[in-house]
């Protein structure tokens, strides 16, 4: 029997799912960010919006939520999954490549913004500890919205995209010590800021050491065991288990769940299972993070904005000006062009989603009074809503700055690409795939190899080869391997039906892709050419050609003539398969045309 409480929970779930499945997609069609959609829906349907009127109108209980605590525990998993994904993207090699902008420009922006904002708050009469908390929270920008804006406009590879992403990366790293700092402040209210920071670092070292040791010992064997099952469901379940287990372990150690998940993601980033884990985690991360933003929006009190409109909007303007000025001031030190610095400065001027986490944690630990946390949350949410407008203004200012200054080749100033480009994707790392990859390495041609056998992948990863575990028939996995930027897809596996599935999937994602595939025999090669493979190599024919070449040379035919005749015969076979595929395509087209004409022709009356 359903209790009233369970009915409320189901009703709340329907509101959130309706927002994710109906409201947010509609807003996306209008050009509104999904993050802003969740925030706005939470604010309107939450306890300070229409939820405050649900007692007066009978229909409102069906579309509003008044109890934020009921969703709080699940919503916290959104931040946990976000930190896990960030850790998954921060492999050691990627950090090493981006170290100059991340640890230089990004770290300087975080420290300078925190110090300046804290100084302004202290000058306004706030306590030093409270000023540092506000400075640390407001110094962070919105990774979710800024990356979404840049990705939709395909600007992530520009100087603006690289500079913005590097700073956001440094801010994401800064979240971990910030959360630790708040936790220790809350547990030792009498301690000084410096003592709390020292204690936070010591406690973090002990807790993280335990997680690191256990993860190092068991993560790779766990995923190898699960991958050997050959099914996606156990792999997905194992990924969720690792995220939640590391988060709970960190929480039991007095740290944050997000910190434990971040460490797990960082460790998995160095394994052959990284791309498959990214695919498994993406749907859960999106839904749970949307739930988190929805609950954050529920905490926005419109009364705070109406009660202090001058304070709120004045704080937003001041925040954007201060953070933008800091970015503009330090960007030339790292050779960021002025137009790109202008765009980056305005994009990162508003606050970000982690300010909600920090301020919410500080309020829960009684470190910040409600009369300050309320307006601060309003400043954060409204400033994030202005990011698309500030992006538009930044691009206009950058265009004017570019017109006034001589053109600078951004390729000379930009960070080197962190992802492979114009590379080969080799599907299958058996005997044929290993020989092919060895030749690619010998010619120093970039490639990514994949295989479904976890033992094969682990063995060659230990030898230093770029091999990943995953199913190449999955569009998300091919995209994660950089299919849109690849020069060619080379298929070396033997399963005929699986090869055809991979080819069809790849061509749907990128019709102009060059695909070279192994084929079982002439019939299989004909099928592959018919669906669009660039070149197919039948095993039986190739074996007969090699045997024929060896036989001719052994019988006394000059090697040059023997090799030339074998190459000519290989070309004849290839032309025969391609012509047969084209002829088959024409026959199918004619049959469809005749059927269409028969259907359109009027029926003759019977005599």
GINORWO-V888157 format. One record per pair of residues at least 12 apart in sequence whose C-alpha atoms are under 10 Angstrom apart, sorted by the first residue. I is the first residue (numbers start at 1). GAP is how many residues later the second one is. Records with the same first field share a line. If there is no record, write none. Layout:
BEGIN
I: GAP ; GAP
END
This chain:
BEGIN
8: 53 ; 54 ; 57 ; 58 ; 59 ; 62
9: 56 ; 58 ; 61 ; 62
11: 50 ; 51 ; 52 ; 53 ; 54
12: 49 ; 50 ; 51 ; 52 ; 53 ; 54 ; 55 ; 56 ; 58 ; 59
13: 52 ; 58 ; 278
14: 48 ; 49 ; 50
15: 26 ; 27 ; 30 ; 46 ; 47 ; 48 ; 49 ; 50
16: 22 ; 25 ; 26 ; 29 ; 47 ; 48 ; 49 ; 55 ; 271 ; 274 ; 275 ; 278 ; 279
17: 270 ; 273 ; 274
18: 45
19: 18 ; 19 ; 22 ; 23 ; 26 ; 44 ; 271 ; 272 ; 275
20: 14 ; 17 ; 18 ; 21 ; 266 ; 267 ; 270 ; 271 ; 274
21: 266
23: 14 ; 15 ; 18
24: 12 ; 13 ; 14 ; 16 ; 17 ; 266
25: 12
31: 118 ; 357
32: 117 ; 353 ; 356
33: 111 ; 112 ; 113 ; 115 ; 116 ; 352 ; 354 ; 355
34: 110 ; 111 ; 114 ; 256 ; 259
35: 107 ; 109 ; 110 ; 113 ; 254 ; 255 ; 257 ; 258 ; 259 ; 262 ; 318 ; 349 ; 350
36: 109 ; 254 ; 257 ; 258 ; 261 ; 345 ; 346 ; 348 ; 349 ; 350 ; 351
37: 253 ; 256 ; 257 ; 260 ; 348
38: 251 ; 252 ; 253 ; 254 ; 255 ; 256 ; 257 ; 258 ; 259 ; 260
39: 251 ; 252 ; 253 ; 254 ; 255 ; 256 ; 257 ; 258 ; 259 ; 260 ; 261 ; 342 ; 343 ; 345 ; 346
40: 253 ; 254 ; 256 ; 257 ; 258 ; 260 ; 341 ; 342 ; 345
41: 23 ; 252 ; 253 ; 254 ; 256 ; 257
42: 22 ; 23 ; 249 ; 250 ; 251 ; 252 ; 253 ; 254 ; 255 ; 256 ; 257 ; 258
43: 250 ; 251 ; 252 ; 253 ; 254 ; 255 ; 256 ; 257 ; 258 ; 259 ; 338
44: 20 ; 21 ; 253 ; 254 ; 256 ; 257 ; 258
45: 15 ; 16 ; 18 ; 19 ; 20 ; 21 ; 249 ; 252 ; 253
46: 17 ; 18 ; 19 ; 20 ; 21 ; 22 ; 248 ; 249 ; 250 ; 251 ; 252 ; 253 ; 254 ; 255
47: 17 ; 18 ; 19 ; 20 ; 21 ; 250 ; 251 ; 252 ; 253 ; 254
48: 17 ; 18 ; 249 ; 250 ; 251 ; 252 ; 253 ; 254 ; 255
49: 15 ; 16 ; 17 ; 248 ; 249 ; 250 ; 251 ; 252 ; 253 ; 254
50: 13 ; 14 ; 15 ; 16
51: 12 ; 13 ; 14 ; 15 ; 16 ; 247
52: 12 ; 13 ; 14
54: 12
64: 234
65: 230 ; 233
66: 232
67: 228 ; 231
68: 226 ; 227 ; 228 ; 230 ; 231
69: 226
70: 225
71: 220 ; 221 ; 223 ; 224
72: 219 ; 220 ; 223 ; 224
73: 219
74: 214 ; 215 ; 217 ; 218 ; 221
75: 212 ; 213 ; 214 ; 215 ; 216 ; 217 ; 218 ; 219 ; 220 ; 221
76: 181 ; 182 ; 212 ; 213 ; 215 ; 216 ; 217 ; 219 ; 281
77: 166 ; 167 ; 170 ; 180 ; 181 ; 184 ; 207 ; 208 ; 211 ; 212 ; 214 ; 215
78: 180 ; 206 ; 207 ; 208 ; 209 ; 210 ; 211 ; 212 ; 213 ; 214 ; 215
79: 178 ; 179 ; 180 ; 182 ; 206 ; 209 ; 210 ; 211 ; 212 ; 213 ; 214 ; 274 ; 275 ; 278
80: 163 ; 164 ; 166 ; 167 ; 176 ; 177 ; 178 ; 179 ; 180 ; 181 ; 182 ; 205 ; 208 ; 209
81: 159 ; 162 ; 163 ; 166 ; 176 ; 177 ; 180 ; 181 ; 184 ; 200 ; 201 ; 203 ; 204 ; 205 ; 207 ; 208
82: 62 ; 176 ; 179 ; 180 ; 183 ; 199 ; 200 ; 202 ; 203 ; 204 ; 206 ; 207
83: 89 ; 90 ; 92 ; 93 ; 160 ; 174 ; 175 ; 176 ; 177 ; 178 ; 179 ; 180 ; 181 ; 182 ; 183 ; 202
84: 158 ; 159 ; 160 ; 162 ; 163 ; 174 ; 175 ; 176 ; 177 ; 178 ; 179 ; 180 ; 181 ; 182 ; 184 ; 194 ; 197 ; 201
85: 158 ; 176 ; 177 ; 179 ; 180 ; 181 ; 184 ; 192 ; 193 ; 196 ; 197 ; 200
86: 83 ; 86 ; 87 ; 175 ; 176 ; 177 ; 179 ; 180 ; 183
87: 85 ; 86 ; 172 ; 174 ; 175 ; 176 ; 177 ; 178 ; 179 ; 180 ; 181 ; 182
88: 173 ; 174 ; 175 ; 176 ; 177 ; 178 ; 179 ; 180 ; 181 ; 182 ; 183 ; 186 ; 187 ; 189 ; 190
89: 80 ; 176 ; 177 ; 179 ; 180 ; 181 ; 185 ; 186 ; 189
90: 79 ; 83 ; 172 ; 175 ; 176 ; 177 ; 178 ; 179 ; 180
91: 174 ; 175 ; 176 ; 177 ; 178 ; 179 ; 180 ; 183
92: 174 ; 175 ; 177 ; 178
93: 176 ; 177 ; 325
94: 175 ; 323 ; 324 ; 325
95: 71 ; 74 ; 323
96: 322
97: 318 ; 319 ; 320 ; 321
98: 64 ; 67 ; 68 ; 71 ; 317 ; 318 ; 319 ; 320
99: 67 ; 71 ; 316
100: 66 ; 234 ; 315
101: 61 ; 62 ; 63 ; 64 ; 65 ; 66 ; 68 ; 69 ; 230 ; 233 ; 234 ; 235 ; 313 ; 314
102: 60 ; 61 ; 62 ; 63 ; 64 ; 65 ; 66 ; 67 ; 68 ; 69 ; 71
103: 63 ; 64 ; 66 ; 67 ; 70
104: 62 ; 63 ; 66 ; 226 ; 229 ; 230
105: 58 ; 59 ; 61 ; 62 ; 65 ; 222 ; 225 ; 226 ; 227 ; 228 ; 229 ; 231
106: 57 ; 58 ; 59 ; 60 ; 61 ; 62 ; 63 ; 64 ; 65 ; 66 ; 67 ; 68 ; 221 ; 224 ; 225
107: 59 ; 60 ; 61 ; 62 ; 63 ; 64 ; 66 ; 67
108: 59 ; 62 ; 218 ; 219 ; 222 ; 223
109: 30 ; 31 ; 58 ; 59 ; 61 ; 62 ; 214 ; 215 ; 217 ; 218 ; 220 ; 221 ; 222
110: 25 ; 26 ; 28 ; 29 ; 30 ; 31 ; 57 ; 58 ; 60 ; 61 ; 64 ; 213 ; 216 ; 217
111: 24 ; 25 ; 28 ; 60 ; 63
112: 23 ; 27 ; 211 ; 214 ; 215 ; 218
113: 22 ; 23 ; 24 ; 25 ; 26 ; 27 ; 206 ; 209 ; 210 ; 211 ; 212 ; 213 ; 214
114: 17 ; 18 ; 19 ; 20 ; 21 ; 22 ; 23 ; 24 ; 25 ; 26 ; 209
115: 16 ; 17 ; 20 ; 21 ; 24
116: 16 ; 19 ; 23 ; 206 ; 207 ; 210
117: 14 ; 15 ; 16 ; 17 ; 18 ; 19 ; 20 ; 21 ; 22 ; 201 ; 202 ; 205 ; 206
118: 12 ; 13 ; 14 ; 15 ; 16 ; 17 ; 18 ; 20 ; 21
119: 12 ; 13 ; 16
120: 15
121: 13 ; 14
122: 13
126: 246
128: 65
129: 56 ; 63 ; 64 ; 238 ; 239
130: 232 ; 237 ; 238 ; 239 ; 242
131: 237
132: 61
133: 45 ; 48 ; 49 ; 222 ; 225 ; 226 ; 229 ; 234 ; 235
134: 221 ; 224 ; 225 ; 228 ; 234 ; 238 ; 239 ; 242
135: 220
136: 35 ; 38 ; 39 ; 42 ; 43 ; 219 ; 222 ; 223
137: 38 ; 41 ; 42 ; 214 ; 215 ; 216 ; 217 ; 218 ; 219 ; 220 ; 221 ; 222 ; 225 ; 239 ; 243
138: 181 ; 185 ; 211 ; 212 ; 213 ; 214 ; 215 ; 216 ; 217 ; 218 ; 220 ; 221 ; 238 ; 239 ; 241 ; 242
139: 32 ; 180 ; 183 ; 184 ; 209 ; 210 ; 211 ; 212 ; 213 ; 215 ; 216
140: 27 ; 28 ; 30 ; 31 ; 32 ; 34 ; 35 ; 183 ; 208 ; 209 ; 210 ; 211 ; 212 ; 213 ; 214 ; 215
141: 23 ; 26 ; 27 ; 30 ; 31 ; 182 ; 206 ; 207 ; 208 ; 209 ; 210 ; 211 ; 212 ; 213 ; 214 ; 239 ; 242 ; 243
142: 26 ; 29 ; 30 ; 205 ; 206 ; 207 ; 208 ; 209 ; 210 ; 211 ; 212 ; 213 ; 238 ; 241 ; 242 ; 245
143: 21 ; 22 ; 24 ; 25 ; 26 ; 28 ; 29 ; 205 ; 208 ; 209 ; 210 ; 211
144: 24 ; 145 ; 208 ; 209
145: 202 ; 207 ; 208 ; 239 ; 240 ; 242 ; 243
146: 15 ; 18 ; 19 ; 22 ; 198 ; 201 ; 202 ; 206 ; 238 ; 241 ; 242 ; 245
147: 14 ; 17 ; 18 ; 21 ; 200
149: 198 ; 238 ; 239 ; 242
150: 14 ; 15 ; 197 ; 241
157: 257 ; 258 ; 259 ; 260 ; 261
158: 182 ; 252 ; 253 ; 256 ; 257
159: 177 ; 178 ; 180 ; 181 ; 182 ; 184 ; 185 ; 251 ; 252 ; 254 ; 255 ; 256
160: 176 ; 177 ; 178 ; 179 ; 180 ; 181 ; 182 ; 183 ; 184 ; 185 ; 187 ; 235 ; 250 ; 254
161: 179 ; 182 ; 183 ; 253
162: 174 ; 178 ; 182 ; 252 ; 253 ; 254 ; 255 ; 256
163: 168 ; 171 ; 173 ; 174 ; 177 ; 178 ; 180 ; 181 ; 182 ; 251 ; 252
164: 163 ; 176 ; 177 ; 179 ; 180 ; 181 ; 183 ; 184
165: 179
166: 249
167: 160 ; 177 ; 181
168: 180 ; 184
171: 181 ; 183
172: 182
173: 89
175: 83 ; 84 ; 179 ; 180 ; 182 ; 183
176: 28 ; 79 ; 80 ; 82 ; 83 ; 84 ; 86
177: 20 ; 23 ; 24 ; 27 ; 82
178: 19 ; 22 ; 180
179: 21 ; 76 ; 77 ; 79 ; 80 ; 175 ; 178 ; 179 ; 182 ; 183
180: 16 ; 17 ; 19 ; 20 ; 21 ; 23 ; 24 ; 74 ; 75 ; 76 ; 79
181: 12 ; 15 ; 16 ; 17 ; 18 ; 19 ; 20 ; 23
182: 14 ; 15 ; 18 ; 176 ; 177 ; 179 ; 180 ; 183 ; 185
183: 13 ; 17 ; 71 ; 72 ; 73 ; 175 ; 178 ; 179 ; 182 ; 184
184: 12 ; 13 ; 14 ; 15 ; 16 ; 17 ; 19 ; 70 ; 71 ; 181
185: 12 ; 14 ; 15 ; 177 ; 180 ; 181 ; 182
186: 175 ; 176 ; 177 ; 178 ; 179 ; 180 ; 181
187: 67 ; 178
189: 176 ; 177 ; 178
200: 55
203: 50 ; 51 ; 52
204: 46 ; 49 ; 50 ; 51 ; 55
206: 47
207: 42 ; 43 ; 44 ; 45 ; 46 ; 47 ; 48 ; 53
208: 41 ; 42 ; 45 ; 47 ; 51 ; 52 ; 55
210: 39 ; 40 ; 43
211: 35 ; 36 ; 38 ; 39 ; 42 ; 49 ; 50 ; 52 ; 53
212: 34 ; 48 ; 51 ; 52 ; 55
214: 32
215: 27 ; 31 ; 48 ; 49 ; 52 ; 53
216: 48 ; 51 ; 52
219: 19 ; 23 ; 45 ; 48 ; 49 ; 52
220: 47 ; 48 ; 50 ; 51 ; 52 ; 53 ; 238
221: 233 ; 237
222: 13 ; 16 ; 17 ; 20
223: 12 ; 15 ; 16 ; 19 ; 45 ; 48 ; 49 ; 50 ; 54 ; 231 ; 246
224: 48 ; 49 ; 229 ; 230 ; 231 ; 233 ; 234 ; 245
225: 229 ; 230
226: 12 ; 13 ; 228
227: 46 ; 49 ; 225 ; 226 ; 227 ; 228 ; 242 ; 243
228: 224 ; 225 ; 226 ; 227
229: 224 ; 225
230: 222 ; 223 ; 224 ; 240 ; 241
232: 44 ; 48 ; 238 ; 239
233: 47
235: 38 ; 41 ; 42 ; 45
236: 40 ; 41 ; 43 ; 44 ; 45
237: 43 ; 44
238: 39 ; 42
239: 37 ; 38 ; 39 ; 41 ; 42
240: 37 ; 40 ; 41 ; 44
242: 18 ; 19 ; 22 ; 23
243: 14 ; 15 ; 17 ; 18 ; 19 ; 20 ; 21 ; 22 ; 38
244: 13 ; 14 ; 16 ; 17
245: 12 ; 15 ; 16 ; 19
246: 12 ; 13 ; 14 ; 15 ; 16 ; 17 ; 18 ; 19
247: 12 ; 13 ; 14 ; 15 ; 16 ; 17
248: 12 ; 13
249: 12
250: 13
265: 12 ; 13
270: 191
271: 186 ; 187 ; 190 ; 191 ; 196 ; 197 ; 198
272: 178 ; 179 ; 182 ; 185 ; 186 ; 188 ; 189 ; 190 ; 194 ; 195 ; 196 ; 197 ; 198
273: 181 ; 184 ; 185 ; 194 ; 195 ; 196 ; 197
274: 194 ; 195 ; 196 ; 206
275: 193 ; 194 ; 195 ; 201 ; 202 ; 203 ; 204 ; 205 ; 206
276: 192 ; 193 ; 194 ; 195 ; 198 ; 200 ; 201 ; 204
277: 192 ; 193 ; 200
278: 198 ; 199 ; 202
279: 191 ; 195 ; 196 ; 197 ; 198 ; 200 ; 201
280: 196 ; 197
282: 194
292: 61 ; 64 ; 65
293: 60 ; 63
296: 57 ; 60 ; 61 ; 64 ; 81 ; 85
297: 59 ; 80 ; 81 ; 84
299: 57 ; 61 ; 75 ; 78 ; 79
300: 74 ; 75 ; 76 ; 77 ; 78 ; 79 ; 80 ; 81 ; 82
301: 73 ; 74 ; 76 ; 77
302: 72 ; 73 ; 76
303: 71 ; 72 ; 75
304: 67 ; 70 ; 71 ; 72 ; 73 ; 74 ; 75
305: 69 ; 70 ; 73 ; 74 ; 77
307: 68
308: 67
309: 66
311: 64 ; 65 ; 68
312: 63 ; 64 ; 65 ; 66 ; 67 ; 68 ; 70 ; 71
313: 65 ; 66 ; 69 ; 70
314: 65
315: 60 ; 61 ; 63 ; 64 ; 65 ; 68
316: 33 ; 34 ; 35 ; 60 ; 62 ; 63 ; 64 ; 65 ; 66 ; 67 ; 68 ; 70
317: 32 ; 33 ; 62 ; 66
318: 31 ; 32
319: 30 ; 31 ; 32 ; 60 ; 61 ; 64
320: 25 ; 26 ; 27 ; 28 ; 29 ; 30 ; 31 ; 63 ; 70
321: 24 ; 25 ; 28 ; 29
322: 23 ; 27 ; 28
323: 22 ; 23 ; 24 ; 25 ; 26 ; 27 ; 28
324: 17 ; 18 ; 19 ; 20 ; 21 ; 22 ; 23 ; 24 ; 25 ; 26
325: 17 ; 20 ; 21 ; 24
326: 19 ; 23
327: 14 ; 15 ; 17 ; 18 ; 19 ; 21 ; 22
328: 12 ; 13 ; 14 ; 15 ; 16 ; 17 ; 18
329: 12 ; 16
331: 13 ; 14
334: 79
335: 75 ; 77 ; 78 ; 79
336: 74 ; 77 ; 78 ; 79
337: 61 ; 64 ; 65 ; 70 ; 71 ; 72 ; 73 ; 76 ; 77
338: 60 ; 63 ; 64 ; 67 ; 70
339: 55 ; 56 ; 57 ; 58 ; 59 ; 60 ; 61 ; 62 ; 63 ; 64 ; 66
340: 54 ; 55 ; 57 ; 58 ; 59 ; 61 ; 62 ; 70
341: 53 ; 57
342: 49 ; 51 ; 52 ; 53 ; 54 ; 55 ; 56 ; 57 ; 59
343: 47 ; 48 ; 49 ; 50 ; 51 ; 52 ; 53 ; 54 ; 55 ; 56
344: 46 ; 47 ; 50 ; 51 ; 54
345: 45 ; 46 ; 49
346: 41 ; 42 ; 43 ; 44 ; 45 ; 46 ; 47 ; 48 ; 49
347: 37 ; 39 ; 40 ; 41 ; 42 ; 43 ; 44 ; 45 ; 46 ; 47 ; 48
348: 36 ; 39 ; 42 ; 43
349: 34 ; 35 ; 37 ; 38 ; 41
350: 29 ; 30 ; 31 ; 32 ; 33 ; 34 ; 35 ; 36 ; 37 ; 40
351: 26 ; 28 ; 29 ; 30 ; 31 ; 32 ; 33 ; 34 ; 36
352: 28 ; 29 ; 31 ; 32
353: 27 ; 28 ; 31
354: 26
355: 21 ; 22 ; 25 ; 26
356: 17 ; 20 ; 21 ; 24 ; 25
359: 13 ; 14 ; 15 ; 17 ; 18 ; 21
360: 13 ; 17
419: 62 ; 63 ; 66
420: 26 ; 27 ; 28 ; 61 ; 62 ; 63 ; 65 ; 66
421: 25 ; 26 ; 61 ; 62 ; 63 ; 64 ; 65 ; 66
422: 23 ; 24 ; 25 ; 60 ; 61 ; 62 ; 63 ; 64 ; 65 ; 66
423: 22 ; 23 ; 24 ; 25 ; 58 ; 59 ; 60 ; 62 ; 63 ; 64 ; 65 ; 66
424: 13 ; 16 ; 21 ; 22 ; 23 ; 24 ; 25 ; 57 ; 58 ; 59 ; 61 ; 62 ; 63 ; 64 ; 65 ; 66 ; 90 ; 91
425: 12 ; 21 ; 22 ; 23 ; 24 ; 25 ; 47 ; 53 ; 56 ; 57 ; 58 ; 61 ; 62 ; 63 ; 64 ; 65 ; 66 ; 90
426: 21 ; 22 ; 23 ; 24 ; 25 ; 41 ; 46 ; 62 ; 63 ; 64 ; 65 ; 66 ; 67 ; 90 ; 91
427: 21 ; 22 ; 23 ; 24 ; 25 ; 40 ; 41 ; 43 ; 44 ; 45 ; 46 ; 51 ; 62 ; 63 ; 64 ; 65 ; 66 ; 72 ; 75 ; 90
428: 21 ; 22 ; 23 ; 24 ; 25 ; 28 ; 29 ; 39 ; 41 ; 43 ; 44 ; 62 ; 63 ; 64 ; 65 ; 66
429: 20 ; 21 ; 22 ; 23 ; 24 ; 27 ; 28 ; 31 ; 38 ; 39 ; 62 ; 63 ; 64
430: 20 ; 21 ; 23 ; 26 ; 27 ; 62 ; 63 ; 64
431: 61 ; 62
432: 59 ; 60 ; 61 ; 62 ; 86
433: 16 ; 17 ; 18 ; 57 ; 58 ; 59 ; 60
434: 15 ; 26 ; 31 ; 58
436: 54 ; 56
437: 12 ; 28 ; 29 ; 30
438: 27
441: 24
446: 20 ; 40 ; 41
447: 18 ; 19 ; 20 ; 34 ; 39 ; 40 ; 41 ; 42
448: 17 ; 18 ; 19 ; 20 ; 33 ; 34 ; 38 ; 41
449: 16 ; 17 ; 18 ; 19 ; 20 ; 21 ; 32 ; 41 ; 42
450: 16 ; 17 ; 18 ; 19 ; 20 ; 21 ; 22 ; 27 ; 28 ; 31 ; 41
451: 16 ; 17 ; 18 ; 19 ; 20 ; 21 ; 42
452: 16 ; 17 ; 18 ; 19 ; 20
453: 15 ; 16 ; 17 ; 18
454: 14 ; 15 ; 16
455: 14
456: 12 ; 13
457: 12 ; 13
468: 13
471: 27 ; 31
472: 19 ; 26 ; 27 ; 29 ; 30 ; 31 ; 33 ; 34
473: 25 ; 26 ; 27 ; 28 ; 29 ; 30 ; 31 ; 32 ; 33
474: 27 ; 28 ; 31 ; 32
475: 27 ; 30 ; 31 ; 33 ; 34
476: 33
478: 24 ; 27 ; 28 ; 31
479: 27 ; 30
483: 23 ; 26 ; 27 ; 30
484: 22 ; 25 ; 26 ; 28 ; 29
485: 25 ; 28
486: 24 ; 27 ; 28
487: 26 ; 27 ; 28
488: 24 ; 25 ; 26 ; 27 ; 28 ; 46
489: 13 ; 14 ; 17 ; 24 ; 25 ; 26 ; 27 ; 28 ; 44 ; 45
490: 13 ; 24 ; 25 ; 26 ; 27 ; 28 ; 45 ; 46
491: 12 ; 24 ; 25 ; 26 ; 27 ; 28 ; 45
492: 24 ; 25 ; 26 ; 27 ; 45
493: 24 ; 25 ; 26 ; 27
494: 23 ; 24 ; 25 ; 26 ; 45
495: 23 ; 24 ; 25
496: 22 ; 23 ; 24 ; 25 ; 28 ; 29 ; 31 ; 32
497: 27
499: 18 ; 19 ; 20 ; 25 ; 29
500: 17 ; 19 ; 24 ; 27 ; 28 ; 31 ; 33
503: 12 ; 13 ; 14 ; 25 ; 28 ; 29 ; 30
504: 24 ; 27 ; 28 ; 29
507: 24 ; 25 ; 26
511: 21
512: 20 ; 22
513: 19 ; 20 ; 21
514: 18 ; 19 ; 20 ; 21
515: 13 ; 17 ; 18 ; 19 ; 20 ; 21
516: 12 ; 17 ; 18 ; 19 ; 20 ; 21
517: 12 ; 16 ; 17 ; 18 ; 19 ; 20 ; 21
518: 17 ; 18 ; 19 ; 20 ; 21
519: 16 ; 17 ; 18 ; 19 ; 20 ; 21 ; 22 ; 23
520: 16 ; 17 ; 18 ; 19 ; 20 ; 21
521: 15 ; 16 ; 17 ; 18 ; 19 ; 20 ; 21
522: 14 ; 15 ; 16 ; 17 ; 18 ; 19 ; 51 ; 52 ; 54 ; 55
523: 15 ; 54
524: 12 ; 13 ; 14 ; 53
525: 12 ; 13 ; 14 ; 49 ; 52 ; 53 ; 56
526: 12 ; 48 ; 50 ; 51 ; 52 ; 53 ; 54 ; 55 ; 56 ; 58
527: 50 ; 51 ; 53 ; 54 ; 57
528: 49 ; 50 ; 53
529: 45 ; 48 ; 49 ; 50 ; 51 ; 52 ; 53
530: 47 ; 48 ; 49 ; 50 ; 51 ; 52 ; 53 ; 54 ; 55
531: 50 ; 54
532: 46 ; 49
533: 45
534: 44
535: 39 ; 42 ; 43
536: 38 ; 41 ; 42
537: 33 ; 36 ; 37
538: 35 ; 36
541: 29 ; 32
542: 24 ; 28
544: 22
545: 18 ; 20 ; 21 ; 22 ; 24 ; 25
546: 17 ; 20
548: 14 ; 15 ; 17 ; 18
549: 12 ; 13 ; 14 ; 15 ; 16 ; 17 ; 18
550: 12 ; 13
552: 13 ; 14
END
